Amino acid sequence: EYMTVRRNPEGGRFFVKYGYYNGYVTADAHHLTFDGIDWVAGGGRDYGFCFRIHDGDYVTVKNGSCHETMAQGIGYYGGLSDVGITITNNVIENMEIYDTGRAWVDGGGIGNNLGMGIILKNCSDCVARDNIIHNTYRGGIQVNHSTDGCPSGPCDVLNTLIERNEVYDFCHFRRDNDVLAGQTDCGAIIIRNAPTNGDIRGVVIRNNMVHGTYSTPFSNNASPHGIYTDGIIPDAVILNNSLNNIPGACINVEPNSRPVTIIGNAMDNCSTGSAGCKGEKCALLVDRSTRHKTAFNSYWAKAGDVQVVHRNWSLPITRDGVVRHWEATAVQAPPSFRSASDLHLKGQSDLVDAQDCATAPEDDFDRQSRPQGKGCDIGADEYHP
């Protein structure tokens, strides 16, 4: 307890290489900080992480990197895959995490390795912030809990915060000749709940940038989503995120029968994959029977008759019909991102000063305070000349 492992502040690098887990915390260890470490090549032929918490609280991993893992990158895992342990107040901050899930090269012949960049499992009051996550076999960040609950009962996951992360090129693995095959039922940021195992409640997803700058298209029908709430997630908040070039829906809350707060998100070029959004196009995928709280979003598509809101088993809502038929405060204009992979706003964007500051976070993706102008800006970036 109360220990720091860090890179020499006067210079140099600190590498931890190999081992089934490069780093492992267990036995109720707590108040540990791992600062500035490069975790490399964790795992065996079937599984393994850069860093895993089995049983520990108040643990922070920050200011380093994690790459070339056989399964997940960093797993705040809370027990085992079946029976869990509730862990709390753990943080992953300012890490670059990439090339995860390499054991899947055999298609799962030796074992199912998952391969998320970050997984927060049975982890309450936990935070993933300011990370760059890319080239992950499965999702960029996933929040869930153990399949068989915890020994004392259900594993509740409360008050997770996911903020200011950049996630791109997610949910895929490479085959021969550099052909991409994608994972289905996947997303850049996934909140996945099975109610019999406990509650996942109070998740906040804000000020993240998500884009899919894939070098080659998927060779199969996989169309992973941007932000995906898979299951019943009460009190979820999806606030001021920017999403572009997403193979599936930019935001998918269809499996969630509880109202979700969806405010201030900038969405463009959604459903670029072959499977898209239920085989069609959409920025937002919802169930028609649940009325979510939406305001000041931008659902953009290249043509006015393109569907941008898909309500399952109901009439679609097109780009030009959003304000009249779905969200009166929506701003239906091109977001004017700097580029396909840089989701900061240009100064002439119609999203600048377009959001009521009472509904926006206090800062943005770059930790700049909001507002910088007459009003707050839609999306993760608050434009600053």
N, C-alpha and C positions, 0 to 999 in steps of 0.2 A: 504494500500500500504506500501511496504518496511517493512515487518514484518517477523520474524523467529519464528517458533514453533519447539522446539527441545527437545530431551532427555537430561537429566542432564549429562553434560560431565564428571562428577566425578563418574558416575556409575548408576546402576539401569535400569529399563525398563519403557517405556512410551507406554501404551496400549490405543487404542481407539476402543471400542467394541460396536457393534450393531448400530441401526439406519438404515434407508433406504439407506443412504450414510454415511459411517463413517466420511468422510470429503467432503465438498462441497464449490466450489469457484464460485461466480457469480457477477453480477453488475459491470463488468469491473474492478474487483480487479486486482492488478498487483504487481510484484516484491515481491512475497511471497516464503518462503522456509519452508518446512516441513522435518526435519532432524532427523532420528533415531527413527521413530514412527512405532509401530506394529499395523497395521490396521486389525481388526479381525471381521468376521461374519457380514458383511454388507449386508443389503437387507431384503426384505419381502418374502412372499411365491412365488412371481412372478418375482421379479427383484431386482436390487440394487447393488452398487459397494462398494469397499473400499474407493475410492476417485474419485471424478468427478469434472471436470471443465466445467461449463456451459458457462461462459463468463469471461475470465481472461487471461492475458499475463504475460510472464516472471515468471512463477510459476515452482518451482522445488520440486519434491518429491524424497528423497534419503536416503540411508543407513538404511533401515528398512525392513519390511515385509508386505505382504498382503495375506490373505488366508481365506478360508471358506466363499466365497461370493456366493450370489444367482445368480448373473449375471456376468458381467465383473469384472476384478480385479481393474485396474486403467484405467479410461476413461478420456482422454483429448478430450472432446466430442464436444465442440463448438455448443451450441444450443440444438435443439431437434432432434429426429430421422428423422423428415420430413423437417422442415425449420431450417437452420443452422445459426451459427454465426462464422465468421472467427476469430480464435485465433492464437497467434504467440509466438514463442520463449519460449516454455515450455519444461521441461526436466524431464525424469524419469531415475534415475541413482542408481545403486548398490542396487536394491531391490530384494528380493526373493518373487515370486508371485506364488501361487499354490492353488489347490482345488477351482477352479472357476466354476460357472455355476451350482451350486447345486440345483437350482430351477427346473432344467430339470428332476428331478427324476420322475415327473408325466408325462413325455413325451410331455410337452407343454400344458397340460390341463388348467392351470391357465394363462399362458402367455409365449411368446417367450423371453427367457432371454439372448440369444447369448452366453455369457460365455467366451470371449477371456481373455487372461491374461492382455494384454495391447491393448487399441484401441486409435489411434490418428485420430480424425475425424475433418475435417475442420481446421487442425492444420498445419500452415506453419512455416518453420524454427524450427521444433520441433525435439527432440532427445530422443531416447531410447538407453541407453548404460549400459554395465556392469551389466545387470540384469540376474538372474536365474529364468526361468519360466518353470513350469512343472505341469503335471496333470491338464490340462485345458480342459474344455468341448469342446470349439472350438479352434481356432488358438492361438498360443502363442502371436504374435504381429500382429495387423492388422492396415493398413492405408487406410482410405476411406473418403467419404464426404456424406453430407445429400442428401436424395433422391429428395428433392424439391429445392435444391440450397439454397442460402442466400437471404434475403430480397432485397438487392441491386443488385442481379444477381447471376451468378454462384459462387459456393464456390471453389476457386482454392486452391490446397494444393501444396506448393512449398518447395523443398529443405529439405525433411525429411532425417534424418540420423539415421540409425539403425546399431549399432556397438558393438562388444565385448559382445554380449549376449549369454547365453547358454539356449537352448530351447529343452526340451525333453518330451516324453509322452504327446502328444498334440492331440486334436481333438477326444476325446472319453468321454464316461460316463459309469458308472458301472450299471449292472443289477443284478438280484438275482444270488446267487451262484458265485459271483465274475467273471461273464462273461463280457467281454468288447464288447460294440457295438460302432462302430466308426462313426464320422460325415463325410459325403461326401462333395466334393467341398470345401476342407479345407486345411490348411497348417500351418507349424510352423511360417512362416513369410509370410504374405499375403498383397499384394498391390492391392486394388480393386477399379476400376474406372468405373463410368458410364458417358460418355463424355457429355451428356446433362446437367449434374450437375456441370460441371466445369472441369478444368485440374488437374491431379496429375502429377507433373513434377519434375525431378531432384532428385528422390529418390536414396540414396546411401546405400547399404547393404554390410557391410564389416566386416571381422574378427569375424564372428559369428560361434558358434559350435552348430550343430543340430543333434540329434540322437533319435532313437525310441527304447528305451530299455523297451518295454512293457513286463509285467510279464506274460501275456497270450495273444494269438493272438486275433485279432478282430473276432467277431462272425458273422459279416455281410460282405458285399462287399466294405466297405469303405477303401480307400487307400489314406490318406491325403499326400500331397506333402511336401517337405522341404521348398523351397523358391518358391513363386507362384505369378506371376504378372497376375492378372485377369482383363483384359481390356486393353485399350490403355494407356500406361504409357510412354510418351516421356522421353528420356534422363536418363533412369534408368541404374544404375551401380550395378553389383553383383560381388564383388571383394574379393578374398581370404577368402572364407568361407570353413568350413569343415563339411561334411554331411555323416552320416553313419546309416545303418539300417532304411531307410525311406520306409514306406509302398507304397507310390506312386513314382512319379518322384522326384529325388533329387532337380532338378530345372525345373520348368514348366513355360515357357514364351509363350506357344502356343497361348493364347488369345490376345497377344500383337503384333499388326502389325507394331509397331515402333521398330527400331533396339535397342537392349539392349547390353550393354558392359558386357561380361561374361569372367572374367580373373582370373586365379590363384586359382580356386576352386578345392578342393579335395573331390571326390565323390566315395563312396564305398557302396556295398550292397544296391543298390537302387531298388525300386519296389518289396519289399518283401511281400506286401499285395496281396490278391487274385485278386483285380481289377487292381493293378499295374499301368501300363502306357498304357492307351487305351487297357487294357486287356493283355498287353505284358510286357516286361521288358525294362526299359531305365533309364539312369541317367539324361538325358536332353531331354525335350519334347519341340519341336518348330513347328511352321508352315513353310511349305516348301517355301512359297513365300517371307518370310522375312529373310534377311541375317544379322545375328547378328555379332557383333565384338567379336570373341572368341580367346583366346590365353592362353597358359601355364596352361590349365586345366588338371586334371587327372580323366578320366572316367573309373573306374575299375569295373570289374565283374569277377566271379570265372572262367569262361570259355571264350575262345577266340571267340566263335561263338555267344555269347550272345549279343543281341542288347543293345547298350548304348546310341545311339542318335536316337530318333524317330522323323522323319519329317512327319507330317500328310499327308496321301495320297501319300507317296513317299517311296522309298526303304529304309529299315533300315540300320543303320551303326553299325557294330559289334565292340566289344572291340579291336580286332586285325586290324580293318579297319579304325580306327579313324584318325591316322596320315596321311594315304594316301588319304582318301576320305572326311575328315571333317576339321581337324585342325593340321597343320604341326608341331606346337610347343607343342602339347599335350605330356604329360609324362604318358605313359601307363604302370604302374607298381603298385603293391600293395602299398597303402599309409603307411602301418606299423604304424597305430595308437597304442597308448599304450594299449588300450582296446576298447571294443565296446562302452563304455560310456565316455572314456577319449580320446579325439581326439587330444591330443598333439602327436607330432611325436617322434618315436624312432630315435636314432642317425643313424641307418643303412638305413633309409628310402630313396628311390630314389627321393623323393620330396624335400629333403634337397638340397639347392643351385641350384635348377632347374629352377628358374624363373628370368627373366630379372628384375632387381630392378627398372628400369624405369616404369614398369607396376604395381608395388606393393605399398601398403600403407607404410607409414613411420614407423609404429609400428605394433604389433601383438595383439592377444587376451589378453595377459598378460601385455600389454603396453611396451614390450621389443622393442627396436629399431631394424629395419631391415637395412642392413643384419647383421647376427651374424657370417657368414662365407664368402666364396668366392662369393656367390650369395644369392639371397633371396629364401625363401622356399615357395612352393605351399601349400595353405591352410591357416587356421587361426593362426597356430602356427609357430613361427620362432624358430627352434631348438637351444637350448643353453645347452651345456654340464653341 
